[in-house]
Amino acid sequence: MDRSSTGRTRGSFETQLGELREDLLKMGALVKESVHRSVKALKDQDIELAQSIVEGDETVDALEHEIEHKCLMLLALQQPMAVDLRFIGTALKAVTDLERMADHATDIAKIALRIGHEPHIKPLVDIPRMAALVEKMLDDGLRAFIARDAEAAVEVAGRDDEVDHLYGQVYRELLTYMLEDPRTIRQATHLLFAAQHLERIGDHVTNLSEWVLYLVRGELRDLNP
């Protein structure tokens, strides 16, 4: 292959890598929106919104499959250099975490449907706070991934401690409600599961940060011991 052909091939490869980065950001934005809307549906007891989230879960799944296909095609056809090979490999891992985050958001929407219009046993304050934290973590974590910024990724992972703290707070408060009034047990359990889904989303963002470390430094490190 002559030098001009090599240049064209590399240019095409760079274009495809750029599209892959854009797809990852698009998927992350969809997941972030799903988290936000699912908690809003829970807080506002918006049944129509919750139902639309459940029905829209296939959009994220379809994008996951599209990104996976692009990654596999790049690996099979482009013979990427080591640095690009690592990016494609970590992208495959990242989309799995993103898809699981979307599943957790859908599960929160299902909880909103189960509670329905039953009056809340308490004002929902900490669960929306948890949602805001994980949404910001996801946004910053994806940007760290795309920018290959290891320091930013470590900082994002550190915020998971605050998510865990809020989850512990929600757990203790809901447990108190259940002990004081058994009639609250059903709804309190649903709310506890909603908080747990948000806590797990925070863990998946931490996984994303760990993949950034591997991408940049070739280092596999547990950022959530």
Protein Blocks (a to p, Z undefined) as FASTA:
>chain_A
ZZklmmmmmmmmmmmmmmmmmmmmmmmmmmmmmmmmmmmmmmnopaklmmmmmmmmmmmm
mmmmmmmmmmmmmmmmnopafklmmmmmmmmmmmmmmmmmmmmmmmmmmmmmmnmmaccf
bdcfklmmmmmmmmmmmmmmmmmmmnopaklmmmmmmmmmmmmmmmmmmmmmmmmmmmmo
mklmmmmmmmmmmmmmmmmmmmmmmmmmmmmmmmmnopacdfbZZ
